[in-house]
Amino acid sequence: MHQTPGFMTLILAVHARLRFFLETRLIYKCGGTITEGRLETKKSMDIQHEENEIRGRHFINDEDGNMIAEITYAVDHPDKMVVDHTEVNEDLQGKNIGYQLVQAVVEHARAKGRHIVPVCSFAKSVIDKQAEFQDVLG
């Protein structure tokens, strides 16, 4: 099939716009940036969890096993957890780690059928600002 030069120009323009859209979505989803044509993503942190009968925490350790970020809570009742503290190493502040910890607590509360009472000011601020977290407030 023979195509005119104008048709090929249109196809190439559409392809370029589609590629830009997909790359932009990928950058947003990965939390990265483009530097010299390469996608650079923020390093994903492995959030771990521990819980006993009365306390729990979500935390991140560095490569040496040292705790560098955590959010803690008390299990006040089988269906309620009191989030009382969030801490992020100074070197990691401003990198969305605190938000990820709050998100982990919210997901954990949902999985366990619990409500959250956030007495930690940071956790309360994040939960209050995020409409998708409101269902766990108790």
C-alpha positions as CSV (number, residue, x, y, z in Angstrom):
1,M,0.0,0.0,0.0
2,H,1.4,3.4,-1.1
3,Q,1.1,6.2,1.5
4,T,1.6,9.9,0.9
5,P,4.4,11.8,2.7
6,G,1.8,13.8,4.6
7,F,0.3,10.6,6.0
8,M,3.7,9.3,7.2
9,T,4.3,12.7,8.9
10,L,1.0,12.3,10.7
11,I,1.8,8.8,11.8
12,L,5.2,9.8,13.1
13,A,3.7,12.8,15.0
14,V,1.0,10.6,16.6
15,H,3.7,8.0,17.5
16,A,5.9,10.7,19.1
17,R,3.0,12.0,21.1
18,L,1.9,8.6,22.3
19,R,5.5,7.7,23.3
20,F,5.8,11.0,25.2
21,F,2.5,10.2,27.0
22,L,3.5,6.7,27.9
23,E,7.0,7.8,29.1
24,T,5.4,10.6,31.2
25,R,3.0,8.1,32.8
26,L,6.0,5.8,33.5
27,I,8.0,8.6,35.1
28,Y,5.0,9.5,37.3
29,K,4.2,5.9,38.3
30,C,7.9,5.2,39.2
31,G,8.4,8.5,41.0
32,G,11.4,9.2,38.8
33,T,12.9,11.8,36.6
34,I,14.4,12.0,33.1
35,T,18.1,12.8,33.0
36,E,19.8,12.9,29.6
37,G,17.1,10.7,28.1
38,R,17.3,8.1,30.9
39,L,14.5,7.3,33.4
40,E,15.9,7.5,36.9
41,T,13.6,6.1,39.6
42,K,13.7,6.6,43.3
43,K,15.1,3.6,45.1
44,S,12.2,1.4,46.4
45,M,12.4,0.8,50.1
46,D,11.5,-2.6,51.6
47,I,9.0,-1.9,54.3
48,Q,8.9,-4.7,56.9
49,H,6.3,-5.3,59.6
50,E,6.4,-6.7,63.2
51,E,3.5,-7.1,65.6
52,N,2.8,-8.7,68.9
53,E,-0.4,-8.7,71.1
54,I,-0.1,-5.0,72.1
55,R,2.3,-3.2,69.7
56,G,3.3,-3.1,66.1
57,R,5.5,-1.3,63.6
58,H,6.3,-0.9,60.0
59,F,10.0,-0.1,59.4
60,I,12.8,0.1,56.9
61,N,16.3,-1.1,57.6
62,D,19.4,-0.1,55.7
63,E,21.8,-2.6,54.2
64,D,23.5,-3.1,57.6
65,G,20.3,-3.9,59.4
66,N,20.0,-0.5,61.1
67,M,16.5,0.9,61.4
68,I,16.3,4.1,59.2
69,A,12.5,4.7,59.3
70,E,9.5,3.5,61.2
71,I,5.9,4.0,62.2
72,T,4.6,2.5,65.4
73,Y,1.2,1.7,66.8
74,A,-0.5,0.2,69.8
75,V,-3.2,-2.5,69.3
76,D,-5.8,-0.8,71.6
77,H,-8.5,-3.3,70.7
78,P,-8.9,-6.1,68.2
79,D,-10.4,-3.7,65.8
80,K,-8.5,-0.5,66.6
81,M,-4.8,0.6,66.4
82,V,-3.4,3.8,67.7
83,V,-0.6,5.2,65.5
84,D,1.6,7.0,67.9
85,H,5.0,7.7,66.2
86,T,6.6,8.2,62.8
87,E,10.3,8.6,62.4
88,V,12.5,8.9,59.3
89,N,16.2,9.2,59.2
90,E,17.3,12.8,58.4
91,D,19.0,11.7,55.2
92,L,15.7,10.3,53.9
93,Q,13.4,13.1,54.8
94,G,11.6,14.7,51.9
95,K,11.7,11.5,49.9
96,N,8.2,10.3,50.5
97,I,9.3,7.6,53.0
98,G,7.0,8.9,55.8
99,Y,4.0,8.8,53.4
100,Q,4.9,5.2,52.4
101,L,5.0,4.2,56.0
102,V,1.5,5.7,56.7
103,Q,0.2,4.0,53.6
104,A,1.6,0.7,54.9
105,V,-0.2,1.1,58.2
106,V,-3.4,2.0,56.4
107,E,-3.2,-1.1,54.2
108,H,-2.4,-3.2,57.2
109,A,-5.5,-1.8,59.1
110,R,-7.7,-2.6,56.1
111,A,-6.4,-6.1,55.9
112,K,-7.0,-6.7,59.6
113,G,-10.4,-5.0,59.6
114,R,-9.1,-2.3,62.1
115,H,-9.7,1.4,62.5
116,I,-6.8,3.8,63.0
117,V,-6.6,6.5,65.7
118,P,-3.7,8.7,64.6
119,V,-2.2,10.5,67.6
120,C,1.1,11.0,65.7
121,S,0.8,14.4,64.2
122,F,2.5,13.4,61.0
123,A,0.4,10.3,60.4
124,K,-2.8,12.3,61.3
125,S,-1.8,15.0,58.7
126,V,-1.2,12.5,55.9
127,I,-4.4,10.5,56.7
128,D,-6.5,13.8,56.9
129,K,-5.2,14.9,53.5
130,Q,-5.7,11.7,51.6
131,A,-9.4,10.9,50.8
132,E,-8.5,7.3,50.1
133,F,-7.3,6.8,53.7
134,Q,-10.4,8.2,55.4
135,D,-12.2,4.8,55.5
136,V,-9.8,3.6,58.2
137,L,-10.3,6.5,60.7
138,G,-12.0,5.3,63.8
